[in-house]
Amino acid sequence: MSELDQQIENRRRKLAALAERGVEAFPARVEYDLEPSEVRRRYDGRDREALEAETVELTVPGRVRALRSHGKTAFLDLHEGGAKLQAMVRTRELDEESAAVLENLDLGDYVAASGRLIRTRTDELTVAVAKLTLLAKALRPLPEKWHGITDVEARYRQRYLDLLVNPETRAVFETRARIIRGLRERLEREGFLEVETPMMQSVPGGAVARPFRTHHNALDMELYLRIAPELFLKRLLVGGLHRVYEINRNFRNEGISTQHNPEFTMLEFYWAYSDYRKLMDFTEELLAGLAADVLGEPRLTWKGEAIDLSPPWPRYTMREAVAHFGGVAPERLETAEGVAAVAAEVAGEGGEREAPAEPSYGLLLMEVFEAVAEERLVHPTFITDYPIEVSPLAKQTPGDPRFTERFELYIGGMEIANAFSELNDPRVQAERFTQQLEARGRGDEEAHRFDHDYVLALEHGLPPAGGEGIGIDRLAMLFTDSHSIREVILFPLLRPAAEEGAE
C-alpha cells in the first residue's frame, strides 16, 4: 500500500470512529459568527486588556491547516482564503463530542471553534475553544504545505488544491476580478448599459473563426456556440441602445497555445456616434486608469520589462509597422507582388511558411506583419488600417478601398484589443458577406457566414458607431505577469488525464 493509500485509509478509520461515537462528519448546516478574515479585521487592533474587558465570545469556522500539540493543549490554525486565526484547545475543558473531534482531527478538516477571543502569552489573537464542531472531514490529505503543487499540469487539473497551497495563484484571480470590476465601473460612468446576448446562435458571426457546433433536440436544429457577440450588440444600437457592453464568454474551435484557449472572456462595447479614432483615445484612458486602480500606478512589469501605460501610445498603420519593425522599404508594400516577395523572403529567414489560402494583397500583408512586427510590440502600440479581407464588418478607409478603419492594440507582443468604425451600409455589408462566402467556397473554414437577419437590421438604420473588444484573459496575463493564458483561467481546457475515472 502506498503512503497516500495509507493516509486515506487512516482518515477513513477516523471517520468510522466518529460515526461510532455519534459525531456527524458532514453536518447540513453551521451556525457561526465571523470567519477568520473578519475576526482579524475587527479585533487585530485590540490588546489583551481590551479583549478581556470586552469578553468576546465567537464561533469561527475554518479549514485546519496546522495542528500542534503541547501536552494537554492543542493549537489549530484555522484558514479561510488568505487569512488564518489560531484556536487553542485544552482537552480537559472539552465536552465528549468535541474531544472525539479533536482526537480524530486531520489537516484539511473543516471545523467550527467556539469560545472566547483572547491573546496568548506570545500576543497571538486566539480563540480559546470551549466547543469544537466538525463541519467536513477531509478524506484525502492536502498537498504538503511548504512545497505546494509545482507540477504545472497538476495545478491546472486540480485548481482547488492550487488555490489552497499557492497564495500567488489566489492573488492572480483576485487581480482578475478587480480588472473586471474596474472595467464595469468605468464603462458605467460613461453611460454604458450592460446587456446579455445569445451564446447559442443559428448563424455564428462577429469574427473570423471556426465555431463549435451543437444540436437543439426539441427544435431539431443545428446551433453554434458564439464566436463573438458583436452582431447582436449592434442590433441593439439599431434598437436605440446607443452605449452597450457585454463581458462575455466566447468559443472558438481553434488551436491551444500560451495565448489561446478555446473558451475565453472578452469585453465588447459599442458606442453610437463614435469611430475608431475616438476609441483609441478612450482605450488609452480606460486601460491606464484601470492599471492605476488595480496596480496602484499606470505601469506594469512583463517578463522583466517595465511597461508604462501612460498615454499617448504610438500609432502605426500596418504598412508603417512592417516598414519600421521589419526594415522593409515602404514602396515594396504598395502592390501584391511586392508584398508576396517580402513574404517569401521572411519565410526563407524564418523556416516553413504557411501561405494564406487566398493569397490576396491583404492576406499577404497580414502574413508579413505577423512575422516581422507582432512580437516586437511590447510597449502599448496601436496598429491601424487593416486589410479589408480580414475586416468584413469594418468601414473602408476613405481614399484606399484596400483597407479599413480598424485598429488592434498590442501590449507585451500580444493583441489585447480590436476595434473599428462599424460598417453600417447594408448594401456593402451584404457584398462583404458574399465575398466571405466565396472565400469559404475556396476552403477558408474561418470565413464569415452570411447573416441575412443582421443585414435586415442594418436596413432599419444603424447609426455611425465604433465597437471594440478587449481580451480579459490577456489583460489579466499582463497585469499579473503570467506568461500562459492557462495561469489566468481557473479551469482551462485540458486533455483528459490517463487515470481519469479510476478509483
N, C-alpha and C positions, 0 to 999 in steps of 0.2 A: 504494500500500500504506500502510495506517495505521501510526502509531507502534507500536501494540500488535501488529499483524501482523508488523512488522519485528522487534520484540523476540522474538516467538515463533519466527520464522524463525532468528534468531541462536542461540537456545537449541537448536533442533533441529540446526543445523550443529555446535554444540559436542558434542551427543550423538553425532552421526555420527563426529566426530573422536575421541572417546573410544573408540568401538567399533573404529575403525581401529587404535588403539593397544592394544587388548586389555583395556580397562578396563570392568568391568561397572558399568553405571549404576544398576541396581536389584538389588543382591545379595539372596540369600534370607535371610541371617542376618548378625548382627553380634555380635562379642564386645566387651564394654565393661566398665568398672569402675564408674564413677559418672556420673550425669547432672549438669549444671551446678549445680542447686539443692543437691544433696548435697555436691558439692565445696565450694560456698560454706559450707554448714552445718558441714562438718568442718574446713575449713582457713582460713576468713576470719580467725581469731584468731592465725594463725601469722605471725611476721615473717620477713624474708628469711633471717636466720641459721638459724632453726629449720627452715625448708624445706630449706635447703642441707644441714644436718646430717642430716635425715631421708631425703633422696633419694627423694621421692615420684614414682613412675612410674605414669601413669594413661592409660587410653583413655576419652575423653569424647565422647559423641555429642551432636549438636545441629543446629539449623537456622541457616544463615548469614544473619544479619540486617544485618551491616555488614562491609565489606571495604575496608581501607585499605592502600595500597602505599607503601613508603618505600624506594626503590631496590631492593635485592635482598631486602628483608624485607617481609612482608605481615602484617597483623593482621586477624584474623577475630573477630567477636562471635558466639559460639555460644549460641543461645537455647533454652530449654526452659520453656514456660509463662511464668511471670513472672520467671524467673531467667536470667541470662546469665553467660558466662565468656569471657574473652579467650583467643585462641590466637595464638601468634607463630610465623610460618613463615619460615625462612631458605632461600631457594631452593637455594643451593649444598649444603645438607645433606640434600636430599630424594632418595629413590630415583626411578627413572624413572616408575613408576606414580603416585606422589604428585605429582611435578612435572606430569604430564599432568592430574591432577585440579585442581591449583591453576591451571594455565593456562586451563582450561575452566570455571572455577567461576563461578556466578552467585548473586546474592542469592536466598535461598529454598531453595537446595540443602541437603540433609541430608548431613553428613559426620561422620566419627569422627576426632578428633585424638588421636594417641598421642604421649606424650613426658613430659618431666619438669615437675613443677609448681614454678614459680618466682615471684618478684616482680620486676617490671621496675624501671627507674630511677624511674618515677613511682609505684612501690609498688603496681601493679595485679597482682592474682593472675592468673597466666597459665600456660597450657600451652605450653612450648617444644616445638614439634612436630618429631618425628623421622619420623613417617609420617602421611599424610593419606589417608583412605579415603572414597570416595564411597558414600553409602548410598541416596540417591534424588535424581534430577535433576528440578528444578522446570522444567517446560516452559512455564509461564506466569509472568509477573512478579507479585509481591505488590503490594498497594496501597502507594502512597507512604507511607513510614514516619511522617512528621511530621504528615500531614493525615488519615491513616486513611480510613475509609469514613464519609462524612457523610450520604449518601442513606439514609433510614430503611428503605425497602423493600429496597434492595440489602443492607443489614445483615441483614435477616431472611432473604432468599433465600440469601445466601452467608454463613451464620453462621460458617463455618470461617474466613473472612477477617476477619470482625468480631472474632472471638476473638483472631486473630493480631495485629491492629494497634490494637485499642481495649482497653487494660488495664481500663478501667472495666466493660466487658462481662464479662470474665472474673471480676471481683470480684463482680458480681451473681450469677453462677451458683455461685461458691464460697459466697456467703452463703446461697443457696437450699439448697445441700447441707447446710450447717450447721443450717439450720432443720429439715430432715427428720431429720437425725441427732439433733438435740436433742429433737424430739418423740418419737422412738423411745425414747431413753434415759429420758425422764420417764415415759412410759407403762409401760415395762418395770419401772421402780422401783415403780410402783403395782400390779404383778402382772398386767398385761395381756399376753395372748398374741397375737402377730402371726399372722394367717392369710391365706389367699388364697381368693377366691370366683370363680365363673364370670364371664367377660367377655362370653360369648355366652349369651343366655338365651331360652327359648321364650316367656316372659311378661316383658316389661320392667316393672320396678316399683321402688318405693322413693323415687319423686319424681314430681312433676307436670311432665312434659316430653315432648317428641316424640322418639322414638328413631330411630336409624339401622337400616335393615333389611339383612339379608344372607341367604344361602341355603346350606344344607349339602347338597352334591350326593349324598353317599353315603346319607344318611338321607332325602333329598328332603323337607326340612322348612325352613320359614321360621324364621329366628332374628333376634334383635335384639342390637345392642351395648348393653351395660348403661348405664342412666342413673344407677344407684346400686347399691351392693352391699347395701343395708340389709336387704332381706328374707332374704337368705342369712345375713347375720351374726346376725340374730335367730333364725333356725333353729338356729344354734349355741348360743344361750342355752337354747333348748329342750333341746338335747343335753347341757347341763351345763357348757359352757364359758362361765363367767359373767363373764369380763372379756376381751373380744376387740377387736382393732382391725385395720384394713387401710389401708395407704396405696395408693390405687387410682386407676386411670385410668377416667374416666367419659366418656361420649359423648352429647351432646345435639344434636339436629338443629334448632338454633335460630340466631338472628342472631349476628353477629360485631360486637363493639364493643371499646372500651378495657378493658372489664371482663369480656368474654365471649369464649371460644374454644370451638369445638365439641368439642374434646378437651382435658380438663383433669384436674388432680390434686386429690384430696381425701384427707383423713384422716377415717375414720369409726371411732368406737369405741362399744361398748355395754357397759353396766355394770349387772349384776343388783343388785337391791335398792336402786337409787338412783332419783332422779327429776330433773325439770328444775331444781329449786331447787338440789340438790346439784351439778348440772353447772354452774350459773352460778358457784358458789363455786370449783369445780375449774378452770373455764376462766380465771378471773381469775388464779389461781396459776400455771396452765400457761403462759399467754402472757406474763405479767410475768416469770416465771422464764426463759422461753425468750429473751426480749429481753435480759435480763441476761447470759445465756450467750453469745448471738450478737453483741450490740452493745456489751456491757460495762456496760450500765445499762438499767433498765426504761423507757427513753424513746427516742423516735424523732422524726424530722422528716419531715413530709408536706406537700409543696407549700409549703414555707416556714414551716409552723406546727409548733411543738413539741407533741408529744403524749406525755403521761405515762400509762404503763400500770400504775402502782401501784394496787392495789386499795384500797378498793372502787370499783366503777363504777356510775353511775346506772342505775336500772331504771324503765322506764315500761311500762304496758300500752299496747297500740296506740291505744286511745282517748285515754289520757292524753298520748301523744306528739302525736297530731293536735291536741288542745286546746292543748298547751304550745307546740309549734313552729308550728302553723298559726293560732293565735289564734282557735280555734273554740270557741264555748260548749259545755261538756260535754253539756248537755241535748240539743243538736242531734244528738248521736251515738248516741242511745238507740234510734232507730227507723230502719227502712229509708227512710222518706220523708224524714226529717231528713238522713240521710247522702246520699241522692240529691240533695237540694237543695244540700248543700255541694259535692258532686262537680260539679254543674252550674256553681256559682259559680267553683270552681277552674278548670274548663275555660275559662270565659269570660275569666279573667285570663291563662291561660297558652297560649291558642291552641286548636288542634283537640284534641278528646277522643276517645280510643279506648275506647269504653264496653265493659264486660265482656260476654262472650257471654251470660251468665246473670246479669242484674242483681239478685242477691240482696243481702241486708244485708251479708254478709261480704265479698263481692267488691267492693261499693261502698266499704266501709271500707278495704279494701286499696288500692283506686284512690286514695282521698284521702290515705292515709298515704304512699304512694309519691310523690305530687305535692307534699305540703307539708312532710314531715318527713325523708324518707330522706337527702337530700343534706346536710342540716344536722347529721347525726350524725357529726361529725368526730372528737370525742373518744370513747373506748370507752363504748358505751351498750348495755344490754340492752333489747330490745323484747319484751314478753311478751303472752300471751293473744291468739293468732292465731285468726282465724275458722275454724270447722270446715270450711267449703267448700274451704279451701286446705290443710287439715291432715288428710288421710284416715287417717293412721297414728298420730295422737296421741290421748291421753286427753282427754276433755272436762273443762272446768273445773267443779268442783263448784259448784252453785248457778246456773250460767248455761250452758245447753247450746249457746249460740251460739259459744262459744269453747273453746280447747284449752289444755292445759298445755304450751305451746311458747314458746321464745324464739329470737330471732335477735340475734346480736351485730353491731353496726355500728362500724366504725372508718374514718375517712377518707371518710365518706359511702358506704361500700361494705358490703354484707353479708359478714361474714367467717366466721360460724359459724351453724349452725342445729341446734336440739336440741329434744327433747320427752320427756315421760313417755310411754313406749311403750304403745300400746293393746294389751292382752293378752286381751281378751274376744273369743273367736272369733265369737260371735253379732253383736256390734256391728261387728266388722271386716267380716263378710260384708255387713252392711247398708251400711257405708260404700263398699265396693266396688260394690255395686249402685247406689248414688247416683252414683258416678263413671261407671259405665256409662251411666246415664241422661244425664249431662252430655255424654258422648261422642256419644250419640244426638242431642243438640241442637247438635252441631257443635264441641264443645270437643275438639280433637285432642290436647291435652296431658293430658286427664283420665286417671286411673289405670285400668288394666285389672283384671279380676277374676282373682286368683291363687288358684285352688282349693287347690293344694298348700300354700300358705302358711297358709290357713285351717285345713287339716288339721293342720299343725304346731302351730298355736295350740291346737287341741283336745286336744293332748297336754300342754299346760301350759307357758306362758311366764311366768317369774317377773316380779314388778314390776321395771321396769328403766328406765333413762334411756339415750338414744342421742344422739350428736352427730356432725355433720360439720363439718370446718374446711377452708376452701379454701386449699390450699397455694400456688396461684399468686397469689392476692390477698394472702396473708400475705407472700409474697416481694416483692410490689409495695410493701407498706408498709415492710418492713424495709430496702429498698434505695431508697426514694423514687422508684420507677419508676411513671410515670403511665399506662402502657399494659400490658395483660397480655402483649402480644407481646414486651415487653422481658425478661420473666422465663421465657418458654418458648423452649427452644433452637431448635425448628423449628416455629413457628406455621403454621397453615393459611393459604395464600395462593392466589389465583387463579394458574393457570399463566402464566408470562411469555410475551409475544407471540413472543419469539425462541426459546422453549424447544425443544430438539431440533435447532436449527440448528447448523451446523458453525462 
